[in-house]
Amino acid sequence: MQHKTLLVIDDEENMRHVLKSMLTKEGYEVSLAADGLAGLQLLAAWTGLNFLKTCKAPITLQPLSPCLPMAPSILP
């Protein structure tokens, strides 16, 4: 079985841990970040990319992993 790693970025600690628990039970490895900056730093570390380049051109990271944004504050 292939293990997939997910990065959960959420400013609410409880939500991060609930999501990690749920996703771990489904067989995913889960890393957590409290904000976008911490998430970008983890992503840069995983991919071996320069952090500043990662921040300046995050669109180039799309082929590395699908992204599912969950932000109720921006939904209609």
Backbone bond lengths (Angstrom), bond angles and torsions (degrees), N, CA, C in turn:
res aa  C-N    CA-C-N  psi(-1)  N-CA   C-N-CA  omega(-1)  CA-C   N-CA-C  phi
1 M - - - 1.458 - - 1.522 109.86 -
2 Q 1.304 116.26 131.23 1.457 120.97 -179.68 1.530 109.72 -83.08
3 H 1.331 115.65 130.29 1.463 119.78 178.66 1.520 109.43 -89.57
4 K 1.302 116.05 134.24 1.454 122.35 176.64 1.524 108.15 -109.67
5 T 1.311 115.56 139.43 1.449 120.74 177.78 1.518 109.42 -106.45
6 L 1.318 116.04 132.67 1.453 122.26 178.52 1.516 109.69 -116.51
7 L 1.311 115.05 148.00 1.457 121.62 175.56 1.517 107.32 -112.71
8 V 1.322 116.46 118.13 1.463 122.37 178.05 1.522 107.66 -102.94
9 I 1.334 115.86 121.52 1.466 121.53 178.04 1.520 107.28 -116.32
10 D 1.306 116.15 117.55 1.466 121.06 178.56 1.519 108.33 -155.17
11 D 1.325 115.28 140.81 1.462 118.39 -178.50 1.528 112.67 -79.69
12 E 1.324 117.89 -10.61 1.460 121.09 178.38 1.527 109.93 -97.93
13 E 1.323 115.20 116.02 1.467 120.61 -175.85 1.527 111.80 -58.90
14 N 1.330 117.23 -43.47 1.468 119.70 -179.34 1.526 111.10 -60.43
15 M 1.324 117.38 -42.25 1.460 121.21 -179.97 1.523 110.66 -63.67
16 R 1.347 116.90 -41.89 1.464 119.96 177.49 1.519 110.93 -56.82
17 H 1.320 116.51 -45.12 1.463 119.84 -175.84 1.530 111.90 -73.62
18 V 1.316 118.05 -34.99 1.469 120.50 175.82 1.530 109.59 -63.76
19 L 1.337 116.82 -47.22 1.460 120.44 179.30 1.525 111.34 -62.37
20 K 1.331 116.68 -41.46 1.467 119.84 178.68 1.527 110.53 -61.01
21 S 1.310 116.79 -44.05 1.460 120.93 179.69 1.530 111.36 -61.28
22 M 1.326 116.43 -47.04 1.462 120.93 -179.35 1.531 111.61 -63.67
23 L 1.326 116.00 -45.79 1.467 120.09 -176.75 1.524 112.34 -70.92
24 T 1.326 117.07 -34.05 1.461 121.37 177.21 1.524 110.08 -64.19
25 K 1.334 116.46 -40.85 1.469 120.46 177.85 1.522 111.50 -62.77
26 E 1.336 117.19 -25.50 1.464 121.57 178.44 1.533 112.29 -86.86
27 G 1.346 116.33 0.70 1.455 120.39 174.75 1.520 115.69 99.48
28 Y 1.329 117.29 7.65 1.458 120.61 179.60 1.519 110.56 -90.73
29 E 1.326 115.37 149.09 1.457 120.82 166.48 1.519 105.62 -89.34
30 V 1.326 117.45 134.48 1.459 120.76 -172.50 1.518 110.53 -126.68
31 S 1.336 115.49 130.31 1.459 122.02 171.24 1.519 107.29 -110.86
32 L 1.318 115.78 149.82 1.463 120.88 -175.92 1.520 111.49 -119.66
33 A 1.324 115.28 145.14 1.468 121.96 173.85 1.529 107.82 -139.50
34 A 1.325 116.01 141.02 1.460 121.35 -176.41 1.524 113.41 -83.67
35 D 1.337 117.41 -16.15 1.463 119.54 179.38 1.531 109.52 -157.89
36 G 1.315 115.09 173.40 1.455 120.66 -176.83 1.519 113.66 -60.48
37 L 1.315 116.50 -38.68 1.464 119.93 -179.64 1.528 110.68 -63.22
38 A 1.330 115.99 -46.38 1.469 119.39 178.30 1.529 110.37 -63.36
39 G 1.325 116.66 -36.93 1.456 120.84 177.59 1.515 112.08 -63.49
40 L 1.327 116.51 -43.83 1.464 120.39 177.84 1.520 111.54 -64.07
41 Q 1.326 116.31 -37.34 1.463 119.51 178.42 1.526 110.90 -64.34
42 L 1.335 117.06 -42.39 1.467 120.25 176.98 1.519 111.12 -64.32
43 L 1.325 116.09 -43.74 1.458 120.16 179.96 1.518 111.20 -62.03
44 A 1.323 116.56 -41.38 1.465 120.43 178.04 1.530 110.37 -63.57
45 A 1.333 116.78 -40.22 1.464 120.11 179.32 1.527 111.15 -65.87
46 W 1.323 117.32 -40.95 1.465 121.27 -179.58 1.511 111.80 -64.65
47 T 1.331 116.19 -40.56 1.453 120.10 -172.96 1.519 112.80 -90.52
48 G 1.336 116.80 -11.33 1.454 120.12 -178.01 1.521 112.88 76.76
49 L 1.331 116.54 11.44 1.452 120.12 179.82 1.520 110.68 -82.51
50 N 1.295 115.40 153.86 1.448 121.83 175.21 1.528 108.56 -64.83
51 F 1.331 116.81 131.50 1.470 120.29 -176.30 1.523 112.42 -59.00
52 L 1.318 117.58 -43.97 1.468 119.39 -179.15 1.524 111.34 -63.90
53 K 1.324 117.42 -39.88 1.462 120.32 177.02 1.524 110.14 -64.50
54 T 1.331 116.58 -37.93 1.459 120.82 178.47 1.519 110.66 -62.10
55 C 1.324 117.00 -42.43 1.461 121.14 -179.92 1.524 111.93 -68.54
56 K 1.321 116.54 -36.80 1.458 120.15 -176.40 1.518 112.63 -76.78
57 A 1.326 118.01 -27.69 1.464 119.89 -174.92 1.533 111.41 -137.89
58 P 1.342 117.97 58.51 1.461 119.00 -177.47 1.526 113.63 -63.34
59 I 1.315 118.07 -22.11 1.461 120.71 -179.87 1.529 111.44 -61.44
60 T 1.325 117.55 -28.48 1.463 120.60 -179.50 1.526 111.63 -71.72
61 L 1.326 118.52 -11.03 1.454 121.81 -179.21 1.524 112.22 -85.43
62 Q 1.315 118.40 -10.27 1.451 121.02 -176.11 1.527 114.30 -53.54
63 P 1.325 120.13 -41.43 1.468 117.93 -179.22 1.522 114.10 -64.26
64 L 1.319 118.58 -17.25 1.454 120.83 -176.52 1.516 112.60 -72.64
65 S 1.340 117.23 -32.52 1.445 119.60 -174.75 1.519 110.41 -164.37
66 P 1.321 116.64 141.87 1.459 118.21 174.23 1.529 110.08 -68.47
67 C 1.291 116.34 154.11 1.460 121.81 -177.71 1.520 109.04 -126.73
68 L 1.313 116.55 133.13 1.457 121.62 176.92 1.511 108.00 -120.59
69 P 1.341 117.85 93.95 1.460 119.41 179.12 1.527 110.44 -71.05
70 M 1.309 115.76 135.28 1.457 121.35 176.57 1.520 107.21 -128.46
71 A 1.319 116.41 92.32 1.459 120.88 -177.06 1.527 109.16 -134.20
72 P 1.332 117.37 89.34 1.464 119.67 -177.26 1.524 113.13 -59.45
73 S 1.315 118.02 -24.32 1.479 119.48 -178.11 1.516 112.00 -69.41
74 I 1.355 118.53 -16.38 1.455 119.38 179.80 1.529 112.49 -104.96
75 L 1.332 116.46 -0.20 1.451 119.98 179.07 1.529 110.48 -82.89
76 P 1.353 117.84 148.36 1.472 119.47 179.94 1.507 112.42 -67.05
